[in-house]
Amino acid sequence: MSAQLRRMAARLWPDSLFRRLAIILFAGLLAAHLLSFGLVALNVFGPSNELSDDYFMRAVATEVAILDRVKPEERPAWLERLARPTYRYVLKGGGEVYAPLRRRGELFLAGLRAELGADHDVNYVYFDPPTRSKRGMLIHLKDGSPLTMEYLAQRRVMSLWLPAALAVQLCFLAFFTWIAVKLATRPLARLERAANSLGSDLRREPLPEDGPKEVARAATAFNAMQRRIAEQAVERIQILAGISRRLQTPITRMRLRADFLGDSDAREKLQGDLQEMQTLVKQGLALARGRDEIAKQRCQTDLHALIDSIVCDYSDAGESLRFSGERGVTILTHPQALRRIMINLIDNGLKFGEDVAVAVDVQRSNRITITVSDRGPGIPEEHLKSVFLPFYRVEASRNRETGGTGLGLAIAQQLVSALRGTLTLANRDGGGLEARLEFSS
């Protein structure tokens, strides 16, 4: 049973730090507030009840003394003067005598008897015994005349404005709790945003190292981590770019020497292998330079003109492409990077499929969508995300016609991320693959 209660409590407990801190802080303030109110109530209402009972006893004793002194025929006129909002006097007897149920009633009755003296008899009575809804006190004056005091309304113990004041105070507690927790968790939200954007921009501005000590230390550690990652990434890019550049020279020499081979079949195979190596080196260099080339070199680019020029180049090379889209659409981007993305996606469609189509769609939410679709075999669902990894190929063979190098989509994904866009792949109904690029205009 305890395990079930723990699981239920875990489901009810909020999963965000903001809500948890707000609940804990508000619960503590509420408990302290209620405890303070309870102590004040015990301190105020306890003595005030005693004081009010003492005042009430003295008032009744004074009023009874007045009725004792006036003549019996003058007493009815005095009853109007002695009436109060909570009780009144009637010159009659009757009613069912009863003993008080609470100790306070017993003490009040004993005190009133002491105030009135032995010449007066006082008892609690019910005026309607079946229902016992109307109560009062039966007092006998010195001459034996009955005097009944009827309760008209219960004395108010608590002011009507007090619950409203408590509600207002609780609202203030909730409001200031929200502000306090919001201010306390704001640096954490800022750290979360910085961590999420670190993957796409290692050169972003460092976090401000201010605020509480714990938050400042966390920001300092994060900035140091960001610098280390950026330095390591730059070092790896420089190594990869250096190796790629150095490999181009021996590959070029090997291609020249292959031209002197006598066997034409062996020469063609060797030339093909060297061409594949050179392509791999160029794409590796492009992957290494990708983000550095973009940097801040962006400009307003006519999207229709850029893609139309790419499609025309393929058409001049004998490839069949279809292009549709609105004219006059401009986007702030790096034109060479976007051109390389489109070439990689179109090459991928032409290599593995047919009936390749490029389309540009401008949505009302200022989102620009570019799709490159084909009617090829598509990609199995379990490989749709993995194909963006460098050197990952769904085609297991190293055939130059179908295998490729495994870097085309990785380069495209890297450049799209640097341009602050998204690239997704999806299989089309009826066969084929659709690559979807989305940018903010």
Secondary structure, 3 states (H helix, E strand, C coil): CHHHHHHHHHHHCCCCHHHHHHHHHHHHHHHHHHHHHHHHHHHHHHHHHHHHHHHHHHHHHHHHHHHHHCCHHHHHHHHHHHCECCEEEECCCCCEEECCCCHHHHHHHHHHHHHHCCCCEEEEEECCCCCCCCEEEEEECCCCCEEEEEECCCCCCCCCHHHHHHHHHHHHHHHHHHHHHHHHHHHHHHHHHHHHHHCCCCCCCCCCCCCCHHHHHHHHHHHHHHHHHHHHHHHHHHHHHHHHHHHHHHHHHHHHHHCCCCCHHHHHHHHHHHHHHHHHHHHHHHHHHHHHHHCCCCEEEEHHHHHHHHHHHHHHCCCCEEEECCCCCEEEECHHHHHHHHHHHHHHHHHHCCCEEEEEEECCCCEEEEEEECCCCCCCHHHCCHHHCCCCCCCCCCCCCCCCCCCHHHHHHHHHHHCCCEEEEEECCCCCEEEEEEEEC
